[in-house]
Amino acid sequence: MLEGMLSVVMPVTRSNGEFADLFEAYDQALSRATCEYEWLFVLEGDRPGIREYLEGFREQGHPVRIFQLARSFGEAAALTVGFEHARGDQLLTLPDRFQVEPESIHEILAGLEGCDMVVTRRWPRTDSRFSRIKTAVFNRLVAFRGGSRFHDLGCSVRIFRRAVAEEVPLYGDQEIFFPLLARQQGFLVKEIDLPQAQRAPYVRRHRFGTYLRRFLDVVSVWFITKFTRKPLRFFGVVGTSIAALGLAILLIIIIERLFFGVSLADRPALLLSSLLVVLGVQVVSIGLVAELVIFTHGRELKEYQVREIVNGRAKPAIARSSPRGQERRDSVTAPDQFRQRGDRIGRRANPGKH
Amino acid sequence: MDLSVIVPLFNEEENVFPLYRSIVAALDPLAVDYELILVDDGSSDATVARARQLAEQDKRLRLIILRRNYGQTPAMAAGIDHASGQILVTMDGDLQNDPADIPILVEQIHAGYDIVVGWRHERQDKLITRRIPSLIANWLIGKVTGVPIRDNGCSLKAYRGDVIKEVPLYSEMHRFIPAMASIAGARIVEVRVRHHPRRFGSSKYGLTRIYKVLIDLLAIETLIVSAQRPMTFFGTLAAPILLLAIASIGSSIYLTGVADINALPLGGMGVLLGALVFFLVLSGALAELLLRIGDPGPRRLPIITAHQNLPQPVLEPQAHSGERETDA
């Protein structure tokens, strides 16, 4: 089915009681698949019960590796740690809760044939109507300007080739947009339907702030996918329209002053118009500074991805992305404490407290 | 390697074989060591299959297949990055440029110029949709950048390899390469080249580019002025606003104090403009910081182009076009 080894990366963020069920269900399903695989668990902060449980499995000789982070750095950081250490040719990410039926996992493994990444859509759904509406609204919102054709970005059961993990940088809360960013890099991404898990659906409780943050994420991904190389096309349009509005108001009150004798100096509309002009100029100049950022780093931001070179050397004669690009990629991966393997680093106590 | 010819291809299946034949026919008599780099920009037709066929027969042909369609500039950047020639020539894959002009361009590089730009002086395109927008765009680009090139849109160009590899190439900047390079004192010359009507396939451009060109021009203008001294750029922008701010605050004080009119909004406007001046100066400081930590590549251009003792940049087309006139 799959050639080479499969690395399964699972970031463990939540301490829910059913972790053992989850692990065993997935492990059984994977062991029925006919390929070699390894587990990589990235524990975000202290997860004492889970950690001991997994250590036990490792001692029994199961292919389990455990990475302990000092605290939660977000799912993207946890995944990046897993990707760095994965040995497999294909990588499978799984969430630490039941999103799809573990028994159907072989379908996603089979789906990787002929493309670079397979993402899943939980379908048919078994959870509440509210969750379904949330999923639909969020994905429509992403699709609105970004042209995304994915129906369920929130489902993090995804399989992809090693190159995808190496070439798509993830940071912050961008884990959810991984398929979009991968497609932007030119990888072929396919979506398949898997039935949502029946057992004990994990109810995510979000505060209002989380939804607000999600919305801002959508805005930033829209910006990143559309305007990274041409920031002025975005800032320029916004800034000039604000300034134009301000100038229009200014024009009206100047005409009133000249032809109708309305005094100019004591009109609050004057303040409004100058405020708008000032704001417009500021937005445009932020755009200009952004252009400068891109200009000075333009050679590192390689815009194209090569699929194959016929009759060529493997490496470009002059790589626009190296050696500085190499540094950049290293710095994306993680602060130093991520790199420690296996041994636990607690949250550092503040020495000034005592 | 003396020469690399770079051709981006996007759905040009009919043109691949004739293109290859005419390039080989133009370059083989020259006795130079050359390579031909075809960059496939995510074509969906038989372009790749045909180019692959050619690559099997001719080891001088290198085929770079991109993952998806990225556009002309990234495709050219891919070719330039992978080229190993000392002189790089770029051209379109639609056979509207004539490979027989390549020797003339190369000759100008040998004469000491860093960039040679083709000028399609008898352009074979539709007047309304292609030539008039292009005339306007070229005039604007010339005005703004100070590099009055008649035909920025001509893909047939030759570069010194070490110069072009330092020029940032992204977005749709390929038409501004001469302007970008001229920031750093690159020597640019224009030569007349032949231009054929399209034989196969269809044009991949439209009128909508004009708006994008305008915004990109503003960006280029900033980059040209501010790449060396950003503080000066933002300071020049801020100076008239500062005068306006002082004037309105002054007249507000005068009106309120002497003429006894409530002129607070006018004073408020002055304060706002003063804040804008402050903001712009700080933007200049930020830009200074960015250039300091950024890629030194574009700033190294003056050093690369400086070491030859050569004629000053000439923007007039060279006079040696006698033979060109006859066969055009």
Contacts between the chains, C-beta under 8 A, distances in Angstrom:
chain1	res1	chain2	res2	distance
A	185	B	67	7.2
A	186	B	42	7.8
A	186	B	66	7.0
A	186	B	67	2.8
A	186	B	68	4.1
A	186	B	70	7.6
A	187	B	67	6.9
A	229	B	170	4.7
A	229	B	171	4.2
A	230	B	171	4.7
A	230	B	172	7.9
A	230	B	215	7.5
A	230	B	216	7.2
A	230	B	219	7.5
A	232	B	215	5.8
A	232	B	216	7.7
A	232	B	218	6.3
A	232	B	219	4.5
A	232	B	222	8.0
A	233	B	212	7.1
A	233	B	215	5.0
A	233	B	216	7.9
A	236	B	215	5.3
A	236	B	218	6.5
A	237	B	215	7.8
A	263	B	261	7.2
A	264	B	266	7.4
A	265	B	251	7.5
A	265	B	252	6.9
A	265	B	255	5.6
A	265	B	261	6.2
A	265	B	262	7.9
A	265	B	263	3.9
A	265	B	265	6.8
A	265	B	266	4.3
A	266	B	261	6.4
A	266	B	262	4.8
A	266	B	263	5.8
A	266	B	264	7.0
A	266	B	265	5.8
A	266	B	266	7.5
A	267	B	265	5.6
A	268	B	265	5.5
A	269	B	265	8.0
A	270	B	265	4.6
A	270	B	266	6.5
A	270	B	268	7.8
A	270	B	269	5.6
A	271	B	265	4.9
A	271	B	268	4.8
A	271	B	269	6.1
A	271	B	272	7.4
A	274	B	268	7.8
A	274	B	269	4.2
A	274	B	272	5.1
A	274	B	273	6.6
A	275	B	272	5.9
A	278	B	272	5.0
A	278	B	273	6.7
A	278	B	275	6.9
A	278	B	276	4.5
A	281	B	276	6.0
A	281	B	280	7.6
A	282	B	276	6.8
A	282	B	279	5.6
A	285	B	234	7.1
A	285	B	237	7.6
A	285	B	279	7.4
A	285	B	280	6.1
A	285	B	283	4.9
A	286	B	283	7.4
A	288	B	219	7.5
A	288	B	222	4.7
A	288	B	226	7.5
A	288	B	283	7.6
A	288	B	287	7.9
A	289	B	283	5.6
A	289	B	286	5.7
A	289	B	287	5.6
A	289	B	290	7.0
A	291	B	219	4.7
A	291	B	222	6.0
A	291	B	223	6.5
A	292	B	222	7.3
A	292	B	223	7.0
A	292	B	226	6.6
A	292	B	227	7.8
A	292	B	230	6.9
A	292	B	287	5.3
A	292	B	290	5.3
A	292	B	291	6.9
A	292	B	294	7.8
A	293	B	290	5.6
A	293	B	294	7.5
A	294	B	170	6.9
A	295	B	168	5.9
A	295	B	223	5.2
A	295	B	227	7.0
A	295	B	294	7.7
A	295	B	298	7.0
A	296	B	290	5.9
A	296	B	291	6.0
A	296	B	293	7.9
A	296	B	294	2.5
A	296	B	295	5.1
A	296	B	298	7.2
A	297	B	294	6.0
A	297	B	295	5.6
A	298	B	168	3.0
A	298	B	169	7.1
A	298	B	170	4.8
A	298	B	295	7.3
A	299	B	166	8.0
A	299	B	168	5.5
A	299	B	169	7.9
A	299	B	295	5.6
A	299	B	297	5.5
A	300	B	295	6.6
A	301	B	170	6.2
A	302	B	77	7.8
A	303	B	70	6.1
A	303	B	73	7.6
A	303	B	74	4.1
A	303	B	77	6.6
A	303	B	170	5.4
A	303	B	171	7.8
A	304	B	66	5.2
A	304	B	67	7.6
A	304	B	70	4.7
A	304	B	74	4.1
A	304	B	75	6.8
A	304	B	77	6.5
A	304	B	78	4.8
A	305	B	66	6.6
A	305	B	67	4.3
A	305	B	68	7.9
A	306	B	64	5.9
A	306	B	65	7.0
A	306	B	66	6.1
A	306	B	67	7.1
A	306	B	78	6.5
A	307	B	65	4.7
A	307	B	66	6.4
A	307	B	67	4.7
A	308	B	64	7.9
A	308	B	65	4.5
A	309	B	62	6.6
A	309	B	63	7.0
A	309	B	64	5.3
A	309	B	65	7.3
A	309	B	82	7.1
A	310	B	51	7.7
A	310	B	52	6.0
A	310	B	55	4.5
A	310	B	62	6.8
A	310	B	63	3.9
A	310	B	64	7.9
A	310	B	65	7.4
A	311	B	55	5.1
A	311	B	59	5.8
A	311	B	61	6.3
A	311	B	62	4.8
A	311	B	63	6.6
A	312	B	62	4.8
A	312	B	63	7.8
A	312	B	64	6.9
A	312	B	82	6.5
A	316	B	81	4.7
A	316	B	82	4.8
A	317	B	81	7.2
A	317	B	82	6.0
A	317	B	83	6.4
A	317	B	84	4.4
A	318	B	81	6.1
A	318	B	165	5.3
A	319	B	81	6.7
A	320	B	77	7.2
A	320	B	81	5.4
A	324	B	295	6.9
